[in-house]
């Protein structure tokens, strides 16, 4: 009996040694990566001009790719005017649309108005510390949402210049934003990337730049060669058609744009999705979708008066009552982007936008009206309801004093639905579950 008690005591001590960092043993590596390298993929043409479409064919071969550390090397040949250039946003403003196709032709992602969405992600889904590292790499402003000098430009003086930028692919595509899975070779090798460039310098949010003579992009992918046993097992799983091969999960965005009138909004997001994550809305001044730099200047729904904003999914209202001011709207936007005050135990994702820069009296306009569609408030992922013809996401607003006010108000509205897709990779074919 004493022997059993002694063994139990020893097991308990052994368990607490791990807890107290008192285990002394040789470390063992669990890595299945035999080699890591950065591979380049060049576009169909070495140089592009505004208004054209950049095309890549990804040549990652049989290697897996880590998306968050893959990026676009961008060379920009531009001519500055007499005054120093300014920008609202970053060099992601160059891209109006982003498309990613599997080598079989299956469309993995198509993100319309990607320049507007990237501005939202930089302001609300990027930590303050990360923004400090990014702003020089991507030609952003010192403060997110501000209109000022693009950092990282070689020179802000007049004349012909050449500047270099590194743009993380995770800000363009959800496939590259997956932090839980390597992108398998079955999904990415031979894939086609298409980036549609804005047609004018003004539509890129740039001022005092008389022309952009050439845009030279190169994909740089963080590739990993797997050990043979791991590679063999993944190949066998991808060949199992009965089990739909291997599954890669990622977030993507559906977007639409319209012109609101009469001080009211009533938006039906017409997209079927199995798992939704959030819906968010931005508005800008101007009379058209190509409203120059103004499209990155996100306006408030109100000039100071109360309004009535609410989101609905089917018959379920979120929140159950209508939001009446930008102060509370800002709070719900923070919650939707997992950045609310002490929302989770982890560090918030906000880039430092405060309610001071959300209200219509601010010198900056960073108004993003967002609602979380997740049922779990504790950070449990994949808890969002599906959408279909009878379960539509709707965002409505009444008595908005800034909607439809030409050139100063909320005249061009862009709505985004973030949801989950699953790519089923079966050797050379791919089927995407939406």
C-alpha positions, 0 to 999 in steps of 0.5 A: 500500500505504501508503495502505491502511495509513493508511486502516486506521489512521484507521478504528482511530483513529475507532473508539477516539475513540468509546471515549474520548469524543472524538467531537464532533458534533451530537446527534440524537434518535431519539425517535418521541414527538411529545407526552407527557401524563398522562391520567386515567381515572375509575372507574364510581363516584367513591367505594367502600367495603370489600368492593366492586369498583372498575371502570375503563375505560381511556381512553388513546385512540390513545396508547401508555402507559408502564407503570412511570410510571403509577399510581393516585391514591388518596384515603382517608377514614378514622377513626382510633382513640384509638391511632396506626394501624399497618400491616403492608405498605402501602395495596396491602393494600386490594386482594385481587384485581386483574383486567385485561381487553382491550376484546374481553373477553379476560382479560389478567391475574387476580391472586388474593391480590394484597395478599400478592403485593405485600408479597412484591414490596415486600420482595424485588423493590424496591431499597432506594433505591426503597423509600425513595422509595415508602414515603411515597407508598404508605403503607408502613412505615419498614422493609419487613415491619415492623408500625408507623405507615403513612407518608404518612397525613395524621395519626395522631391520633384522629378522621376524616381524609383521606389521599392516596397514589400507588400504582404500577400496576407493583406490581399488574399485570405489564402495567404492569411491562414496562420494554422496551415501551410498552403499545400502544393496541391493547392498553390503550385501552378495557381494563377494570380491576377491583380487588376490595377487602378486606372489613374494615379488619383484613384490610387489615393496619390496626389502630387504624383504626375505619372506612374511609368512602370509597376514591376512586381515579383512574388516571393514565397516562403517555401518548405520542403517536407520530409519524404514520409510526411510528403508521401502521407499528404499525397496519399490523403490528397489522392483519396477522392472518397474523402474529398482529398485534403482540406485547406480552410481560409477566410475570404470576402464578398463585396458590393458597392452602391449609391445610397440616397435619402438619408437611409440605408437598406443593404441585403448582402446577396451571398450564400456562405456556410460559415460567416464571420463578420459584415462591415460597411464603409462610405465615401464622398464623391459621385462615383465608385472611382472617387479618387483619394476620397474613396479611402476617406471613410465617412460617418453616417452622421454629422452629429445627429442620432441615427438608427443602425442595425444588422440582421441575419435572417430574423436575428438582429445584431444588436437587438436594438438600433445603434444611435451614435458613432461612439457605440458604432465604434465599440461594435466595430472593435468587437467585430475585429476582435479588438474590443477592450479585454475582449479576449486574453490575447492582445487586441488586433486594432492598429490604434484607431480610437473613437477620436478618429471615428467621429465626424468632427475628426480631421481623419475619417476612419468610420467602419461600421462592422458587426460580428456574425459569430455566435460565440463571444469567447473567441470560439472560431467557426460559430457563425450562421450560414447565409442563403436565399431565406437567411440574408445578412442585412444592414439598415440605417435610418435618419442618417444626416450624412447619407446622400450629401454630395461631395461631403457625405456618405455617397458611395457605400461599399459592404463586405461579408467575411466568411469561410471557404474550404478548398478540397484538394485532390491531386490536380483538381480542386473543389471549393466549399463556400 
